Amino acid sequence: MTARCVMVLGTTSGAGKSWLATALCRWYARQGLKVAPFKAQNMSNNARVVAGGEIGSAQYFQALAARAVPEVRMNPLLLKPERDTHSQVVLMGQVSEELTQTPWRGRSEIVWPVIAKALDELREENDVVVIEGAGSPAEINLMAGDIVNLRVARHAGARCLLVTDIDRGGAFAHLYGTWALMNPADQALVRGFVLNRFRGDASLLPPAPQMLQELTGVPTVATLPMWWHHGLPEEDGVFDDRSTASGAVTKTVAVVAYPRLSNLDEFQPLKNVPGLRLVWARAPAQLAGADWIILPGSKHTSGDLAWLRAQGLDRAIAQHANEGRAVLGVCGGLQMLGEALIDSHGIDGNAPGLGLLPLVTVFEEQKTVKRTQATFGELAGPWAALSGVTARGYEIHHGQTSQHAGMAATAPVLPGGLGWQNAQGNVLGVYLHGLFEDPAVLHALFGAAAPTLDSVFDGLADFIDQHFEAAVIPDLIRDP
């Protein structure tokens, strides 16, 4: 096996593993190396369609940063939460009903051979594999069944970085405690500690890094400053109210953040549009003053509809639409905009819709998972700029939506049952995820493109190049 493996572990979820792994993918790719990302198991409702099925969005972006073609081996196991105690299991890109019903602790030995095979194949085909861990490697209640952190690190002989979020406080205790809960063989794999999201006076850090090295033998190899607007979607679509683009605000877009929302990361490009303010709405007051309301995808459409009604958001959305202001529903959001959800297979649940489009959605056992390109027909109102625009994106849905037989027809605006608009022109529903990642759509709607993904990836690589100690990153892949 030719690839050197570099692994990013974290003291907690949200410490910065995903973006650091993405930055490393682009850094190594810029050295002319063949690079692939890998995460054995991801738990996220943010997924992307690739050859063979679907993977977590973080690995999709990491593959693009590595200048590689995204594929299912890069994230062999994906868990998509549907309720607090239940997740849909996707193995090598395909939903596995058997594994979905298998208890958590019984699942690891079944899937480990598949995970190890995928990793070994990537190692055979690449110069560098950048591996991302999950949560913390020191989850001692789960360590016996670990298939994503230290077991992967041992299997790959990975050189590991352990990153912590110093902005949360307790960073040195997090680093030491995580390291101390590993066995000595795993401790030896850790080559450096990384302090992420630092703001303040760097002169106040000593003597902590030196003391930590004396206790562990591991140096602190980077202190990364707080960086709010790096342009990469947060892992799991964590929404950040401080993410407002530069310049005077000329448009406010409110995304309804229901509990089981999915594919939230597709709205990251909106954060980078000059003059656009993005609001994550969980109460009617947060919709006040919005120019657009977006209903995003949902992993449990009927449940999120019930939640939306309980918050009074249904009335606020209806009022917004009745005033002629723009509403966009994407996938599950499109389904919510219709008249009814019909489920005879126990997939999602039956529910009345919001009644803003004359549509009915029927949930089918077969899941649609594919990349899609489609051209908009003639649109009216605030969405008229999309008329004739060819958009590229992806579909992930069980629901199949069609015109309500007993209501006045509405003209489809995308072929193949992918999009509809109401008669007034202000309410638009589409099945196509990833609209705002398409430069043609951004240009049509805003007149100027947001920064490209390539420029974002290069910015990440430049950032770690500037803030890591010299030679640390290349040394991670050099022979001993």
C-alpha positions, 0 to 999 in steps of 0.5 A: 500500500503506497498511501501515507495516511494523515488523520484528524481527530478531535477532542469533541464534535465541532472541534474543527476536524472536517474543515482541517481535513479539507484544508489538508486535502487541498494542501497535499493536492497542491504538492502534486500528490494524488489525494483521497479523503476518508471517513469510516462512519459519518452521522449527518443528514447532509449528504451528496449524490456520487457514483454508487449512491450517497456520502456525507457532504463533508467527504464530498467537499474534501474530495473536491478539495483533493481534486479527486472524484467523490465516491462511496468508498470515501465514506462507506458508512453514513448514518442519517438521523430520523429521530433521537434514537433512530438513524437510517443506515447507508452502507457503500452508498445504499440504504440497508434496511437490515443494518438500520434495524441492527442495534448499534453495538451489534453493527460494528463487526458487521460493517468493519470488513467493508470499511477496512476494504474501502480504506485499503483500496484507497490506500493502494490507489493514492499517495496520501489519504486524509482521514477524518475521525468522528466525535472524540477518540476517547469515548470510552463507552463506545471504544470496544465497538469503535470503527471510526477513530482509533481502530481506523488509525491503527489499521492505517498506521496513520499519523494523527493530529488532535484538534480542540476548540479553544474558544469553548474553554478548557482546551488543554484539559480536553487535549490532555484528557483525550490523550490520557484515555488512549492506550499507549500504542494509540498515544504514539500515533498522535503527532501534534496538538492543534488549538483551533478558533483562538482569539485573544492575546497569544502571549497568554498561552505559555507555559501551557503548550510546554507543560502539555508536551512535558506531560504527553510528549506531544507538541502543539503544532498550530494555533489557528486564529478564529476565522468566521468566513472561511466559506466552507459549510460547517459539518452537519450544517451547524448554523451560525448567526454571525455568518453575514456577508460583507457590505450593506444588507440589501436582502434577507433570506430566512431558512426555517431550521426544523429539527430534522432538516437536511442538506443545510450545507447547500445554503453556504454560498448564500452566506458569501453573497455580498449584501445578503443576510442569512437568518435561521428561523425557529420562531415566527418573529425570526421570519419578520422582515425576510425577503425570502423564506426557504423551507429546506430538505427534511429527513422526516417531513411529516414530523417537521411539519408538525413541529412547524405548526406547533411553533406557529410558523405555518401561519407566518409562512402563509402570511408571507406568501399571501403578501406576495413575498418569495417562498422556496421549498427544496425537496422536503420543503417542496413536499410541505408546500403541497396539499398532503403527504400520503404514506402507505409504506411507513416511510415518513408518515401522513400529514396535511401540507401547507396548501401553498401549491396544489400538489400531493406527495406519495412516499414510495419504498424506492429511494431516488438518489441521483445527480440531475441537470434540468433547465427551468421553463418560464417563471414569473414573479421573484423567480423570473430570473431563473427562466431558461437557466440550466441548473445542476444538482442532485436528488435524494427523496422517497416522495414522488410529487404530482398535481392534485387531481381535484384542484386547478392545475399549476404549470411545472417549471422543471421537467420530470416532476422536479419543480412547480410554481404557484399562479401568483409566481411567488411560491416555488418548489423544487426537488433539485438540491444544490441550486445555490452551488451552481454559478449560473443560478447564483448569477441569475438571482444575484447578478454576481457569483459568490466565491467559487469552491476552488477559491475556498479550498485554496484559502483553507490551504493557505491558512494552515500553511501560514499557521502551522509550524514549518515542516509539520504538514510535509513531515506527516507524510515523510518516511520515518 
